[in-house]
């Protein structure tokens, strides 16, 4: 007879446990924390009514942007970043003043106020007293003045982002040494000229995985970075390294991403070759106008060396908008993990053959416009890759006709072979190219630009009714880098065709590119 009460007790325990796991206890937030949030809201400008659910009565755990502990009801997280309205194309932001009443939220671990507009107010120094914070994001929120040293009291902090608060500065970085658990530090566009010497000593938290110091007025790579043995992502773009970066050999060897775009670099030292774990190396928008050294040592040869092939883990290589000259090394074909190759607007010359692509099985994007290069392939060549983007404008093709291997590309979304010297009749197979990706996204469209060539031929039937194949054979204009529209092969007016193309594909395609980069 005792078995029934025991089973009842066990079932009640199981039910209670399931409630805990599913967060179904519905414990309301404490009254003092609800009042704290209402006081906090009172000092905010909320013209977009982002906090319309924050009313005088009701459970604050159900309010927009508020997350509570399932067991106690205490407010744990405030997700109050600005909201971007894709339809209106604008941000809905909070403004006003950050009320110190937040100090009453003793259990707060997460605070995100990014992309709001606090009108150039000083950074709220009282945030340094929220000792339980593990995540603090104040990026692009229009705070101004000196970054408060009190933030160094947040010893539990794992994530700190102060980036994009233009006009802000740091007088010293000694307080960073108090953030021993920090893994992500974003201080891009914060003026560090008055505190750069602090970056030479062991002030940076040793557990850092990501460090973003873009646009910080740095003149050299801080030597203290050498001690960050866990560092995977380093962004030093938009700084001025006096034409060279001699300290690159001190960077952590396990670095996965290195961003050095817009750094006014004229030479690239051999130390980069030691970063064998790199997957992303961004050197775009620099001034490599003389020579590129061999990447394995300091032996300057005048051209991009065959040592390029040592970066076996590289996923993305962007050397665009420089003045790099010479041949494309055949060792490029050794980069078996390469997904995106962007070498547009350089002075490369010579022949690119099948050997350059031998092991590029993952290549998805090849953007190489405006180089004096010739692509030479055999008629029966089948590439190892499946491209979604291919842009070879201003190249030469050998033979001077559309490559038959394009028929093998089943994922193609955009093809640009304008000004490539191809001639003759447009092959019938070109009209049958379709993209698996575009079909899965609800449209069967790719874009092809063959303008400024000597091609002839026409499409039977109606342009837009036969599957949405978009082509340019005219002078055209640029829309991004993948779209050039001129005289369309259609009796449908140009503007109507472009409007339908834009409505059906451009927004989705642009979103995919932004996410990828």
C-alpha positions as CSV (number, residue, x, y, z in Angstrom):
1,X,0.0,0.0,0.0
2,X,3.0,2.3,0.5
3,X,3.8,1.9,-3.2
4,X,1.0,4.3,-4.4
5,X,2.1,7.3,-2.2
6,X,5.7,6.7,-3.3
7,X,4.8,6.7,-7.0
8,X,2.7,9.8,-6.5
9,X,5.6,11.5,-4.8
10,X,8.1,10.5,-7.5
11,X,5.7,11.7,-10.2
12,X,5.3,15.1,-8.5
13,X,9.1,15.4,-8.4
14,X,9.4,14.5,-12.1
15,X,6.7,17.0,-13.0
16,X,8.5,19.7,-10.9
17,X,11.8,18.8,-12.6
18,X,10.3,19.1,-16.0
19,X,8.9,22.5,-15.1
20,X,12.4,23.6,-14.1
21,X,13.9,22.3,-17.4
22,X,11.2,24.0,-19.5
23,X,11.2,27.2,-17.6
24,X,7.5,26.9,-16.8
25,X,7.5,28.1,-13.2
26,X,6.4,31.6,-14.3
27,X,8.0,33.2,-11.3
28,X,7.4,37.0,-11.6
29,X,10.2,39.5,-11.2
30,X,10.6,41.1,-7.8
31,X,8.7,44.3,-7.3
32,X,11.8,46.4,-6.6
33,X,13.4,45.2,-9.9
34,X,10.2,46.1,-11.8
35,X,10.3,49.6,-10.3
36,X,14.0,49.8,-11.2
37,X,13.2,49.1,-14.8
38,X,10.4,51.7,-14.9
39,X,12.7,54.3,-13.4
40,X,15.3,53.4,-16.0
41,X,12.8,53.8,-18.8
42,X,11.7,57.2,-17.5
43,X,15.1,58.7,-18.4
44,X,15.1,57.2,-21.9
45,X,13.8,58.8,-25.1
46,X,11.8,56.1,-26.8
47,X,10.2,57.8,-29.8
48,X,9.8,54.4,-31.6
49,X,7.9,52.8,-28.6
50,X,10.4,50.0,-28.4
51,X,9.6,49.7,-24.7
52,X,5.8,50.0,-25.0
53,X,5.4,46.7,-23.1
54,X,7.1,48.3,-20.0
55,X,4.0,49.3,-18.2
56,X,3.3,50.2,-14.6
57,X,1.6,46.8,-13.9
58,X,2.5,43.3,-14.9
59,X,5.4,40.9,-14.8
60,X,8.6,42.6,-16.1
61,X,9.9,39.2,-17.1
62,X,7.5,39.4,-20.1
63,X,8.7,42.8,-21.2
64,X,10.5,43.3,-24.5
65,X,14.3,42.9,-24.0
66,X,14.1,41.5,-20.5
67,X,15.2,38.0,-19.6
68,X,14.8,36.6,-16.1
69,X,16.0,33.7,-14.1
70,X,13.5,30.9,-14.4
71,X,13.8,29.9,-10.8
72,X,13.9,33.2,-8.9
73,X,12.4,35.7,-11.4
74,X,15.5,38.0,-11.0
75,X,16.3,40.1,-14.0
76,X,19.4,38.6,-15.6
77,X,19.6,40.1,-19.1
78,X,18.7,43.4,-20.8
79,X,18.7,43.1,-24.6
80,X,18.2,46.7,-25.6
81,X,20.1,47.2,-28.8
82,X,18.6,49.4,-31.5
83,X,16.2,47.7,-33.8
84,X,16.7,47.9,-37.6
85,X,13.5,48.1,-39.6
86,X,14.3,46.5,-43.0
87,X,11.1,47.9,-44.5
88,X,11.7,51.5,-43.5
89,X,15.5,51.1,-43.9
90,X,16.2,52.8,-40.6
91,X,17.1,52.1,-37.0
92,X,14.7,52.5,-34.1
93,X,16.8,53.7,-31.3
94,X,16.7,54.6,-27.6
95,X,18.2,57.8,-26.4
96,X,18.3,60.0,-23.4
97,X,20.2,59.0,-20.2
98,X,21.3,55.7,-18.7
99,X,19.8,55.9,-15.2
100,X,22.0,54.6,-12.3
101,X,18.9,52.8,-11.0
102,X,20.3,49.8,-12.9
103,X,22.6,49.3,-9.9
104,X,19.5,47.8,-8.2
105,X,19.6,44.9,-10.6
106,X,22.0,42.8,-8.4
107,X,21.7,39.7,-10.6
108,X,22.2,41.4,-14.0
109,X,24.8,39.5,-16.1
110,X,24.0,40.8,-19.6
111,X,23.6,44.4,-20.9
112,X,23.3,45.4,-24.5
113,X,22.7,49.0,-25.4
114,X,24.5,48.9,-28.8
115,X,23.5,51.1,-31.8
116,X,21.3,53.4,-29.7
117,X,21.8,57.2,-29.7
118,X,22.8,58.7,-26.3
119,X,23.7,62.0,-27.9
120,X,27.3,62.2,-27.0
121,X,26.8,61.7,-23.3
122,X,29.7,60.5,-21.2
123,X,30.1,56.8,-20.8
124,X,28.1,55.8,-17.6
125,X,31.0,55.1,-15.2
126,X,28.6,53.5,-12.7
127,X,28.4,50.4,-14.9
128,X,31.7,49.4,-13.3
129,X,29.7,48.6,-10.1
130,X,27.5,46.0,-11.8
131,X,29.9,43.3,-10.6
132,X,27.9,40.3,-12.0
133,X,28.1,41.5,-15.6
134,X,29.5,38.9,-18.0
135,X,28.5,40.7,-21.2
136,X,28.6,44.5,-21.9
137,X,28.0,46.0,-25.3
138,X,28.0,49.8,-25.7
139,X,29.2,49.8,-29.3
140,X,27.9,52.5,-31.8
141,X,25.7,54.0,-29.1
142,X,27.1,57.6,-29.4
143,X,28.8,57.8,-26.1
144,X,31.6,60.3,-25.8
145,X,34.5,61.2,-23.6
146,X,37.0,59.1,-21.8
147,X,36.3,55.4,-21.3
148,X,35.8,55.0,-17.5
149,X,38.5,53.0,-15.7
150,X,35.8,51.7,-13.4
151,X,35.0,49.1,-16.1
152,X,38.1,47.3,-14.8
153,X,36.1,46.3,-11.7
154,X,34.0,43.9,-13.8
155,X,36.1,40.9,-13.1
156,X,33.5,38.4,-14.4
157,X,33.2,40.1,-17.8
158,X,33.7,37.8,-20.8
159,X,32.6,40.2,-23.6
160,X,33.2,44.0,-23.8
161,X,32.5,46.1,-26.9
162,X,33.0,49.8,-26.9
163,X,33.6,50.2,-30.6
164,X,32.2,52.9,-32.9
165,X,31.8,55.6,-30.3
166,X,33.6,58.2,-32.4
167,X,35.3,60.9,-30.4
168,X,35.8,58.7,-27.3
169,X,39.3,58.0,-26.0
170,X,41.3,56.1,-23.4
171,X,43.9,57.7,-21.2
172,X,45.4,54.5,-19.9
173,X,44.5,50.8,-20.2
174,X,45.8,49.7,-16.9
175,X,42.2,48.8,-15.9
176,X,42.1,46.1,-18.5
177,X,44.3,44.0,-16.3
178,X,41.3,43.6,-14.0
179,X,39.3,41.8,-16.7
180,X,41.0,38.5,-16.3
181,X,38.1,36.4,-17.8
182,X,37.7,38.6,-20.9
183,X,37.5,36.8,-24.2
184,X,36.2,39.5,-26.6
185,X,37.4,43.1,-26.5
186,X,36.1,45.6,-29.1
187,X,37.6,49.1,-29.0
188,X,37.5,50.0,-32.7
189,X,37.4,53.7,-33.4
190,X,38.3,54.6,-29.8
191,X,41.3,56.9,-29.8
192,X,44.2,55.0,-28.1
193,X,47.0,57.5,-28.9
194,X,47.2,58.5,-25.3
195,X,47.3,55.0,-24.0
196,X,49.2,53.1,-26.7
197,X,52.2,52.5,-24.3
198,X,49.9,50.4,-22.1
199,X,49.5,48.0,-25.0
200,X,53.2,47.2,-24.8
201,X,52.9,45.7,-21.3
202,X,50.9,42.8,-20.0
203,X,47.6,44.8,-19.6
204,X,45.6,42.8,-22.1
205,X,43.7,39.8,-20.6
206,X,45.5,36.6,-21.4
207,X,42.4,34.7,-22.3
208,X,41.4,37.0,-25.2
209,X,40.1,35.2,-28.2
210,X,39.0,38.3,-30.2
211,X,40.6,41.7,-30.3
212,X,39.2,44.5,-32.4
213,X,41.3,47.7,-32.6
214,X,40.3,49.1,-36.0
215,X,40.8,52.9,-36.4
216,X,42.5,53.4,-33.0
217,X,45.3,55.7,-34.3
218,X,47.9,53.0,-33.7
219,X,51.3,53.4,-35.5
220,X,52.5,49.8,-34.9
221,X,51.3,46.5,-33.7
222,X,51.3,46.4,-29.9
223,X,53.9,44.1,-28.6
224,X,51.6,43.0,-25.8
225,X,49.6,41.0,-28.3
226,X,52.4,38.5,-28.4
227,X,51.3,37.2,-25.0
228,X,47.7,36.5,-26.1
229,X,48.2,32.8,-26.7
230,X,44.5,32.1,-27.1
231,X,43.9,34.9,-29.7
232,X,42.1,33.8,-32.8
233,X,40.8,37.0,-34.4
234,X,42.8,40.3,-34.6
235,X,41.4,43.4,-36.4
236,X,44.0,46.2,-36.8
237,X,42.5,47.7,-39.9
238,X,42.4,51.4,-40.6
239,X,45.5,52.2,-38.6
240,X,48.7,53.7,-39.9
241,X,51.7,51.4,-39.6
242,X,54.3,53.7,-41.2
243,X,54.3,51.7,-44.4
244,X,55.4,48.4,-42.8
245,X,54.5,46.0,-40.0
246,X,57.8,44.8,-38.6
247,X,56.3,43.3,-35.4
248,X,54.1,40.8,-37.3
249,X,56.4,37.9,-36.3
250,X,55.3,38.4,-32.7
251,X,51.6,37.6,-33.4
252,X,50.2,34.5,-31.9
253,X,50.8,31.5,-34.2
254,X,47.2,30.2,-33.7
255,X,45.6,33.3,-35.2
256,X,42.7,32.4,-37.5
257,X,41.7,35.9,-38.8
258,X,44.0,38.9,-39.4
259,X,42.6,42.1,-40.7
260,X,45.0,44.8,-42.0
261,X,43.0,46.6,-44.6
262,X,43.4,50.4,-45.0
263,X,46.7,50.4,-43.1
264,X,48.8,52.3,-45.7
265,X,51.2,49.3,-46.0
266,X,53.8,49.3,-48.7
267,X,55.6,46.1,-47.8
268,X,54.5,42.8,-46.3
269,X,57.1,41.2,-44.1
270,X,57.9,37.5,-44.1
271,X,56.6,37.0,-40.6
272,X,53.1,36.4,-41.9
273,X,54.3,33.0,-43.1
274,X,54.5,31.9,-39.5
275,X,50.7,32.3,-39.1
276,X,50.0,28.9,-40.5
277,X,46.5,28.6,-38.9
278,X,45.2,31.7,-40.8
279,X,41.8,31.2,-42.5
280,X,41.1,34.9,-43.2
281,X,43.8,37.4,-44.2
282,X,42.5,40.8,-45.3
283,X,45.2,43.1,-46.9
284,X,42.8,45.1,-49.1
285,X,43.1,48.8,-49.7
286,X,46.8,49.1,-49.0
287,X,49.7,50.4,-51.2
288,X,51.6,47.3,-52.1
289,X,53.1,49.1,-55.1
290,X,56.6,47.6,-55.4
291,X,57.3,44.1,-54.3
292,X,55.7,41.3,-52.3
293,X,58.3,39.3,-50.4
294,X,58.4,35.5,-50.4
295,X,56.2,34.6,-47.5
296,X,58.6,32.1,-46.0
297,X,61.5,34.4,-45.5
298,X,62.7,37.9,-46.2
299,X,63.9,37.4,-49.7
300,X,62.1,40.0,-51.8
301,X,61.5,38.7,-55.3
302,X,59.2,41.3,-56.9
303,X,56.2,39.0,-57.4
304,X,53.8,37.0,-55.3
305,X,55.8,34.0,-54.5
306,X,55.0,30.3,-54.9
307,X,55.2,30.2,-51.1
308,X,51.6,31.4,-51.1
309,X,50.7,27.7,-51.1
310,X,51.8,27.2,-47.5
311,X,48.6,28.7,-46.1
312,X,46.7,25.4,-46.3
313,X,44.0,26.5,-43.9
314,X,43.1,29.8,-45.7
315,X,39.4,30.2,-46.3
316,X,39.3,33.7,-47.7
317,X,42.1,35.6,-49.5
318,X,41.4,39.3,-50.4
319,X,44.2,41.2,-52.1
320,X,41.9,43.6,-54.0
321,X,42.6,47.2,-54.8
322,X,46.4,47.1,-54.5
323,X,49.1,47.3,-57.1
324,X,50.5,43.8,-56.9
325,X,52.2,42.7,-60.1
326,X,53.6,39.6,-61.7
327,X,52.3,36.1,-62.2
328,X,49.7,34.2,-60.1
329,X,51.7,31.4,-58.5
330,X,50.6,27.9,-59.4
331,X,50.9,27.0,-55.7
332,X,47.5,28.8,-55.4
333,X,46.1,25.4,-56.3
334,X,47.3,24.0,-53.0
335,X,44.9,26.1,-51.0
336,X,42.4,23.2,-50.7
337,X,40.2,25.0,-48.1
338,X,40.0,28.3,-50.0
339,X,36.3,29.4,-50.5
340,X,36.7,33.0,-51.6
341,X,39.5,34.4,-53.8
342,X,39.4,38.2,-54.4
343,X,42.3,39.7,-56.4
344,X,40.5,42.4,-58.4
345,X,42.1,45.7,-59.4
346,X,45.8,44.8,-59.3
347,X,48.6,44.5,-61.9
348,X,48.7,40.8,-62.2
349,X,49.7,39.4,-65.6
350,X,50.4,36.2,-67.4
351,X,48.4,33.0,-67.9
352,X,46.1,31.3,-65.4
353,X,45.7,27.6,-66.2
354,X,43.9,24.5,-64.9
355,X,46.9,23.9,-62.7
356,X,46.1,27.0,-60.6
357,X,42.8,25.4,-59.5
358,X,43.9,21.8,-59.0
359,X,42.8,21.4,-55.4
360,X,40.4,24.3,-55.0
361,X,37.4,22.0,-54.4
362,X,35.7,24.5,-52.0
363,X,36.1,27.6,-54.1
364,X,32.8,29.5,-54.2
365,X,33.7,33.0,-55.1
366,X,36.3,34.1,-57.7
367,X,36.4,37.8,-58.1
368,X,39.4,39.0,-60.2
369,X,38.3,41.9,-62.3
370,X,40.8,44.4,-63.9
371,X,43.9,42.4,-64.2
372,X,46.0,41.7,-67.4
373,X,45.5,37.9,-67.1
374,X,44.6,35.2,-69.6
375,X,42.6,32.2,-68.7
376,X,43.7,29.2,-70.7
377,X,41.8,25.9,-70.3
378,X,41.2,22.9,-72.5
379,X,37.8,22.3,-74.1
380,X,37.1,19.2,-72.0
381,X,38.2,20.6,-68.6
382,X,35.8,20.1,-65.7
383,X,36.7,22.3,-62.7
384,X,37.0,20.8,-59.2
385,X,34.8,23.6,-57.8
386,X,31.2,24.9,-57.9
387,X,31.1,28.7,-58.1
388,X,28.3,31.0,-57.1
389,X,30.2,34.2,-58.2
390,X,32.6,34.4,-61.1
391,X,33.9,37.8,-62.3
392,X,36.8,38.0,-64.8
393,X,36.1,41.3,-66.4
394,X,39.0,42.6,-68.5
395,X,40.7,39.2,-68.7
396,X,41.5,37.4,-72.0
397,X,40.2,33.9,-72.7
398,X,42.1,31.3,-74.6
399,X,40.4,30.2,-76.7
400,X,38.5,33.5,-77.2
401,X,35.0,32.0,-76.6
402,X,32.8,31.2,-73.6
403,X,34.4,28.3,-71.7
404,X,32.5,25.1,-72.1
405,X,33.2,24.3,-68.4
406,X,30.7,26.9,-67.4
407,X,28.1,24.2,-68.1
408,X,29.3,22.3,-65.1
409,X,28.6,25.1,-62.6
410,X,25.3,24.3,-61.0
411,X,25.4,26.9,-58.2
412,X,26.1,30.0,-60.3
413,X,24.3,33.2,-59.3
414,X,26.4,35.7,-61.2
415,X,28.8,35.6,-64.1
416,X,30.8,38.6,-65.3
417,X,32.9,38.1,-68.4
418,X,32.7,41.6,-69.8
419,X,35.6,43.0,-71.9
420,X,37.3,39.6,-72.2
421,X,37.7,39.6,-76.0
422,X,35.3,36.7,-76.6
423,X,33.6,36.6,-80.0
424,X,31.2,34.4,-82.1
425,X,27.7,33.2,-81.5
426,X,26.3,32.8,-78.0
427,X,26.3,29.0,-77.4
428,X,22.9,27.4,-77.0
429,X,23.9,25.8,-73.7
430,X,24.3,29.2,-72.1
431,X,20.5,29.7,-72.1
432,X,20.1,26.5,-70.1
433,X,22.3,27.4,-67.2
434,X,20.3,27.5,-63.9
435,X,21.3,27.8,-60.3
436,X,20.3,25.3,-57.7
437,X,20.6,28.0,-55.0
438,X,18.3,30.4,-56.8
439,X,15.7,27.7,-57.3
440,X,15.8,26.8,-53.7
441,X,15.3,30.5,-52.8
442,X,12.2,30.7,-54.9
443,X,13.4,32.0,-58.3
444,X,15.3,30.5,-61.2
445,X,17.5,33.5,-62.1
446,X,21.2,34.0,-62.6
447,X,22.9,37.1,-63.9
448,X,25.3,37.2,-66.8
449,X,27.3,40.2,-68.0
450,X,28.9,39.7,-71.4
451,X,29.1,43.4,-72.4
452,X,31.9,44.9,-74.5
453,X,32.5,41.7,-76.4
454,X,31.9,40.6,-80.0
455,X,29.0,38.2,-79.5
456,X,26.0,37.6,-81.7
457,X,22.8,35.6,-81.3
458,X,19.4,35.9,-79.8
459,X,17.0,34.1,-77.4
460,X,13.9,32.6,-78.8
461,X,10.7,33.3,-76.9
462,X,10.1,35.9,-74.2
463,X,12.7,37.2,-71.8
464,X,11.0,37.3,-68.5
465,X,8.5,34.5,-69.1
466,X,11.2,31.9,-69.7
467,X,12.8,31.6,-66.3
468,X,14.4,34.9,-65.6
469,X,17.7,34.7,-67.3
470,X,19.3,38.2,-67.1
471,X,22.0,39.2,-69.6
472,X,23.8,42.4,-70.6
473,X,25.4,42.9,-74.0
474,X,25.5,46.7,-73.8
475,X,27.7,49.3,-72.1
476,X,25.7,49.0,-68.9
477,X,26.3,50.4,-65.5
478,X,27.5,48.9,-62.2
479,X,25.2,47.8,-59.5
480,X,27.4,46.2,-56.8
481,X,30.0,44.1,-58.6
482,X,27.9,41.3,-59.9
483,X,25.2,43.2,-61.8
484,X,25.7,45.2,-65.0
485,X,22.7,46.0,-67.1
486,X,22.7,47.4,-70.5
487,X,20.7,46.5,-73.6
488,X,18.8,43.4,-72.6
489,X,18.0,40.5,-74.9
490,X,14.3,41.2,-74.7
491,X,11.5,43.4,-76.0
492,X,10.6,44.1,-72.4
493,X,11.7,47.7,-71.5
494,X,15.0,47.9,-69.7
495,X,13.7,49.6,-66.6
496,X,10.9,47.0,-66.1
497,X,13.3,44.1,-66.4
498,X,15.7,45.6,-63.9
499,X,12.8,46.4,-61.5
500,X,11.6,42.8,-61.6
501,X,15.1,41.5,-61.2
502,X,15.8,43.8,-58.2
503,X,12.5,42.8,-56.5
504,X,13.1,39.1,-56.9
505,X,16.7,38.6,-56.2
506,X,18.9,41.6,-55.2
507,X,17.8,41.9,-51.6
508,X,18.3,38.2,-50.9
509,X,21.5,38.1,-52.8
510,X,23.0,41.2,-51.1
511,X,22.0,39.8,-47.7
512,X,23.9,36.6,-48.5
513,X,27.0,38.6,-49.6
514,X,26.9,40.7,-46.4
515,X,26.6,37.7,-44.2
516,X,29.4,36.0,-46.0
517,X,31.8,38.9,-45.7
